[in-house]
Amino acid sequence: MSAQIVFLTLFLGLTSGVQPVALHVDGPVKSIRLLLGGRQVAALKGPPWSTTIDFGPLAPRRLEAIAYDASGDEIARASQLLNLPKPTAEFEIALENDGSTAALRWQHLMHLKPKSATLSVDGRPLSLGPDFRAALPKLDPLAPHILSAEMMFEDGFVGRKELVIQGLRSDSTGTELSPVLFWQSRAKPMANPADCFSIDGRPVRVSAVEKPRAVVVIVQEPFPGEAIEKFEFFLRAQSSVGTIHRFPLADDTWERLQWPIAESYGNEESTSVLFARSVDMPAQQGGMVWLLTRSFEDRKRLDDPRRFADAVAVAGLNATAGGLRRAVVLVLDWHKDASRYDPKAVREYLAALRVPLVLWSLSGPRPDVADSWGEVQDISSAAKLEKATEQLRRMLDSERVAWLATDPLTALHAAVKEECGLQPTR
C-alpha cells in the first residue's frame, strides 16, 4: 500500500513567527516528524495531522515532513521551501482512500478558486468531479506510475504538477537547476567555470554563467512630493528633448515601482498581504528623475499606513524570480513605518537572498537610520542623484548569474574560487 503526505498549508508569501501547519496523510502512516532547517520542530503521533510551528525570523528555509510506519521506517516525505520565489498559486496531488482516489488541493495567494483542471495517469485522462477528485484505475504496484495535473485559476494563472507513484512511496517531480547571483571581480573571468563552485566544500556542477537582463525595484513614497520639489526644474523642462531620459540606467535594465501600501486577501483560514506595484518598464522609457517622480495612481489610498520595510522584503523576494540581475532601491521617507518587520531583519533577509539593497535619501544624510537600514546615499540634488545612479548602474553591470545543479535554498550557500573572477554578493 502506497503512503503519502502532502502539505495542505502552502506558504506562498513571507513566512515567520508562529504559524499553523496542516498535512494530508494517506496509507500506513503512524507518525510524522516536522523539520525546519534540518531541526525537528514537531512530532505528530496521529490524526489530526496538524500543529503550530514557530518559524522564527524571516529567512529562506526548508520545511520537511517525514512519515514513518509502525516499525519506525520512513515511508513518505514532503517538503517545501519558505521565503523563496513561488508562483501565485500552488496545488498538490493528494492520494486518498488508500490510494484509490486522487484529489487536487490548492492554495492561491489571493484566495482565488480554480476554474478548471485536468488529471491523467500515465498519459490517460481521468474524469475529475466538481470537487476536483478522481477515481484511480487499478495500477500495477510494482511499476512506477505518473500522475499529471494542470489547474487554471480565476485570474488565468495555470499551474502544473506531477506525482510519481511506485511501491510504498510517492514523490513529486521537479527540476534542480537554480540561479545564484555573483559579482564579477575582474575584467575577464575564467572561460571555463566548471570547477569554480562548491557548497559546503563539495563541488557543484554549473550549467552556465551569464549576464541576463537586470531588474531594479524602487520602493518609494506613493506621492513623491519631495522628489517633485527637488527636481522641479527638470519636470518643468520635460518638453525639452532628452529631459525625461536624464540619469538613465542601462538599456538592458527593467524598472519597477513598488509602493509601501498593502492590501489584504484572506479567508477564515489565512490572510495574504500584497503590495501595490507598477508594471515593469524598460529603462529607455525614462531616466531616474522621471522614475522617482511617478505617483501612485489610486489617490483614495494615499492616506493608508506606510509599510516600507515590509514592501522592501516583498520587493527582494520578487526580484529573485527568473534568475535576473537585480537590486532593490529604497528611497527613505519621513513617514511613520507601520511594518511588521524591522529594517535590520529585512536587510539580513535580502542579504540571504543575495539581493543588493541600495538606500537613497532625498533629504540629505540620514544618520538616524544608520543602525537600522545602514549606509544611505544622499540624492538631494541633481548632481548627487546622477552619481548615485551611475553607482547603481556599475553595480548591476558587474553582476553575473550562475546556474547551479542544486535546489534554490542550497544554491544560496554556494561559494566560488577567487581565481575564477567572481565573488559572492554578500
N, C-alpha and C positions, 0 to 999 in steps of 0.2 A: 504494500500500500504506500503510495507516494505521500510525502509530507511536505507542507509548505507553510511559510509565514510571510505575511505581507503587511507593510506599514499602511494602516488606514489614515494615520496622521502624516501628511506630506508637508514638509516645511519648505515653502516656495520662496519666502522672503527672508528678512533678517530674523535670526533666532538667538535668544539669550534669556537668562533667568529661568524661572520655574515654568514649565510647560507640560500639558498633558500629552501622553503618547498612547495610542491605541493600535493593536495588532489584530489582523485576521489570521486564524490558525486552522489548518486542515490536516488530518492524518494523525498518526500515533504520537503526538507531541505531549510530553509530560511536564516539561519545564522549559523556561526561556531565560537566558541571560541577556541583559542590555548593556552594551559597552559604548562609552563616549570617549573618543580619542584613545581607544585601547584600554580604558579603565572601566571596570564594572560599576554601574550606577544603579542597577536594579536587578532583582531576580523574581520571576513570576513562576508560581507553582501550579497554576491552573486558571480556568476562566473566573472572572472576565480578564481577558488578556490586555489589560490596560494599567497605567500607572502615571505618576507625575515625575518629571526629571528636572533637576537644576542644571541647565545648560551652561551656567557660568557667564563670563563676559563674552562680548561679541568677538567671534573668531571663527576662521574656517576649521571645520571638524568633520569627523565621520561618526555617524550613529549606526551601530550594528545590533542586530537581534540574532541570537544563536539558539536554535531549538534542539532539545535532547529527548531521546526516548526513555523508556522505563529502565533501561540498562545504563543510562548516562552517556550514550553515544550520540554524537552530533548527527542530526538527520536533515537539517534545513538551516538556511542562513539568509538574511536580508540586510541590506544596508542602504543608507542614503547620506549624501554629502550636505553639510549645512553651511550656509553663508557663502556659497559659491554660486555662480550664474546658473539659473534654471529657467526653463520655459514658463510661459504664462500659466500653463496648466500641465498637470501630470495625471497619469492613471496607471493602475496596476491590474494585472490579470490574476484574479484570486480563484483558487480551486475550492470547491465546496462539496459537501456530501461525499466525503472520502474520494474525491477526485472525479466524481461523475458529472459534475456541473462546473462551468466556468462563469465567473461574474466579473464585470468591469467596475472597478472602484476608482473614482476620480476626485480631483480637487482643483479648483480654479482660483487664481489669485483674487479675482473679483467676484468669486462665488457664482459664476455663471454656470448654466447647465449644458449638457451635451445636446446637440441637435440630431446627431446620427452617429452610428458606429457600425463597424464590420468586425467579424471574428472568423478565423479559419484555423483548421488543424491540418498540418502537412499539406497546405495548399487547397484543402477542400472547405468551401464556405459552410458556416454553421448558421442556424436560424436564431437570431437574438430576439428575445422578448422585449416588451416595453420597459422592463426593469433591468435591461442590459445583462441578462443571464441567458446561457445556452446549455443544453444538454450535450455532453460529450459522447461520441461513439465509443464502443469498446475498443481499447487500444492494447497493442502488444506491450506488456510491462517490461520486456527485456530490450526493447528497441527505443531509441530516442524519438521524441515527437516534438514538433514546433507549433506552438500556438501563436498566431499573429493577429494583432488587433489594430484598428485605426479608429480614432474618435474625433469628431468635429464638434466644436463648441459654438455657442450662440454668437460669439464675436468673430467667428471664422477661423479661429486657431485650430490646427489639426495636429494631433499627437499620434505617435506610433509606438508600439510595444511588441516585444517578442518574449516568449517564455519557452524554455526547453525543459521537457519532462523526460526523465529517464530513471527507471528503477525507483529507489527510495528518495530521490532528490528532485528539486525543481529549481532552475536558475534562470534569471533574466540575462539576456544577451546585451552586449554593448561594445562600443569601440573604446580603445585605450590609447589615444593619442592626444596629448594635451599641450596647449601653447603656454610658454613661460617667457616673461619679459626680462631682457638683459640690456645693459648699456654697452655700447661699443667703446672700448677703452683705448683703441689705437686706430690709425687711419686704415690699416689693411689687416683684418683678422685672418686667421688660418683658412686656407681654401677648403680643406677637408676637416670638418669639425667632428668626425666620427668618434674620436677618443677624448673629447673635451669635457663631457658632462658626467656627473656622478650624483648619487643620492645616498647619503649615509655611508660614503666611502665606496659604494658599489657602482660600477659603470652603468650608464643608462643609454639606450640607443636613441639617436636623434634622427628624425626624418628630414628636417630642413631647418636652416637658419635664414630668415628672410626679413625684409623691410616692407611690411604691408602698409596700407594707409593708416592714418592716425585719427583718433577722435579726442576732442577736448570738451569736457563737460564743465560749464561755468555755472556755479551756484551763486546767485546774487539776489538782492532785494527786488521784490516784484515791481515796485515803482521806483526806478533808479534816479530819483531826483538829484542826488549828489553827483552822479556821473553826468547828468544833463547839464548841471550848473558848471562843472569843471570844464566840460568840453563844448560849451555853448558856441564858441567861435566856429568850430568845425561843423556843428549842426546847422548853424545859420548859412554856412557856405556849402551845403550839400549839393547845391545845384552846380558847383564847380566840378569840372572833370577830375575824377580821381579822389575827391574828398571822402566819399563813402568808403573808399578802399584804403584809407590811411592805417598804417601799422597792421598789416595782414600777417596771417600765418601761412605756412607753405601750401601750395596748391593741392598737395595730396592729403590735406587735413580736413576733417569734417568737424563742425562745431555744434554743440547742443547746449541750450539753456535749461537749467533746472531750478525751479523756484521753491523756496522753503515753505510751501503751502501744501498741507496734507489733506487727503480725502480718504475716509474710512469706508471699507466694504466688509460686511460681515453677516453672520447668521447666529443662531443660538450656540454654535459650537466654537467659532473662532472669528477673529477680525483681522483684516489686512489693511495696511496703510500704504497708499501710493502718493507720489509727489508729482505735481504738475510739471510738465516739461514741453519743450518745443520739438519740432521735427529736427532731424539732422540737416544741417545746412553746409554746403561747400564753402571753403574759405574764400573762394572768389566772389561770394555773394556780398561780403562786406568786411572791412577791417575791424580792428579791435574797438575803436571809438564807436562805430556803428553798433557792434555787438553789445557793448556794455550799456548802451542807452536804450536797449529794447525793453519794453514794458510788458508785464503780464496782462493778457487781453481781458481776463474776467475781472472787471472793475468791482463787481459785487463782493469779491473775496479779498480785497486789498486790506481789510481790517482783520483778517484771520490771523491767529497766532503764527509767529515765525518759528520754524524748526530747522535752523541752519545746520547743526551738527548731524541730525538725522538725515537731512537731504544730502549731505556730503557722503554719508555712509552708503546710501542708496546709489548715489552717482558713481561711487567707486565700484560697487558691485556690478552695476550695469556696464561700466566702462571695460570690464574684463571680458565681456561676452564677445565671441567672434575672433579672438586672437589678434586684436589690433594693437598698434602702438597707442599709448593713451596718457592722459593726465587729467586731474580734476583741479579746477581753479576755484577757490573760494574768495569772493570779494567781500571782505569783512564789513559789517554794518554796525550801527549803534542800537538797533532794535533789540529788545529782550529776546533771548533764545529760549523757547519753550520745549526744547528737545528732550527726548527720553534718554539719549546717550550723551555723555560728556565729551568735550572735544578731544581730550587725551585718548580716551578709548577709541574714538573714531580714527584718530591719527594712527594709532597702533594697528587698527584693523586694515586700513588702506596699505600700510607698510607690509602687513602679512599677505595681502593680495598682490603685492608688487604694483601698486598704482601710485605713481608720484602725485603728491599733493602740493599745490602751489598756492600761497597765501598772498593776496593783494589787498591794499588799503587805499581808498580814495581820500582818507583823512590824514595822511601822513603817517609817521611811525606809530606803532601800537604796542608799546611796552606792557600795556595792561593784559595782553593776551599771550605773552611770551611763554608763560608756564603751561598754558593750556593748548594753544594751537602751534606755538613755535615761531620761527623766524618769519617776519612779514615783509613783503616788498612794498615800498611806497610808490603809488602810481597817481599822486595828486597833481601832476602836471603832464602836459603832452610829452615833454622830453623823458620824464620818468616812465610813462606808460610805454613809450617806444622802446626804451631799454628793457623793461620787463617783458615785453612781447618778444623781443629778439632773444632773450634768455630762454623763454619758453620754446621758441622755435628751434633753438640749438639743442635743447634737451630732447625734444621729440625727434630731431634728426639723428641723434646718437642712439636711439632705441632700436633694438632688434628683438624678434620673436623666434624662439627655438621651439620646435615641435618635438616633444619627448614621448617615448613609448611607455607611458605610465598614466595613472589616473590623475585628475586635476588637483586633488589635495596633495598627493605625494610629490607632484611636479613642483609645487611651491617651495619645496625644500632642496631643489636642485642646486648644486654648486658647479662651477666651471673653472678649468685650469687658467691661470693667469696668462700663460703663453698663448692662449687661444684668442686673445684680443677682446674678450668680453668680461663683464663683471656683473654680479647681481645688482638689482636696483635698490636693494635695502642694505 
